[in-house]
Amino acid sequence: MQYLHTMVRVSDLDASLDFYCNKLGLVEISRKESEKGRFTLVFLAAPDDEARARSADKAPMLELTYNWDPETYTGGRNFGHLAFRVPDIYGLCQRLMDSGVTINRPPRDGHMAFVRSPDGISIELLQAGEALPPKEPWASMANTGTW
């Protein structure tokens, strides 16, 4: 058995691509539009998985499914969350915050943080290797909303 991808339905493809690619740093691997099915599929990978995602081996990817006919999606929290290992949790959280993304659970411990996508999907960020030493402003930052 091989893990292939996680599919998330999105209501605004442009806003979702801005979040996942421009802010979080994922890379678009492929895109498929189905006129008959009235949907667009966009497959994304983490930068360190890009070469493998483009190969026959296929690294696990995130599939964004955009249905062309408007639909209201609920229950982003009961989906659970996506998790990404990152080389510098403080740097990424700062970049996300500077881009207008709310840090729902700050990386107070230098190890874990949570943010949400434009569609309310929880994204867990985990520091690669050992936790970084606690650092301000993160160490004293309160939680915001839910994750």
Number of C-alpha atoms within 10 A of each C-alpha: 3 8 9 14 15 12 14 17 18 23 20 15 19 11 15 19 22 15 20 21 17 14 19 22 17 22 21 20 17 13 12 11 13 11 9 6 9 11 14 17 19 19 21 25 26 23 14 12 16 19 15 14 23 13 9 8 11 17 19 19 23 21 23 22 20 22 18 15 8 9 11 6 11 10 10 17 13 9 12 13 17 15 14 14 15 18 13 16 22 24 11 16 23 15 14 19 14 11 13 11 18 18 22 19 21 25 28 21 15 20 22 21 24 23 26 23 19 18 17 18 21 22 19 18 25 21 20 15 10 9 15 17 10 15 13 10 13 19 14 12 14 13 16 13 11 12 20
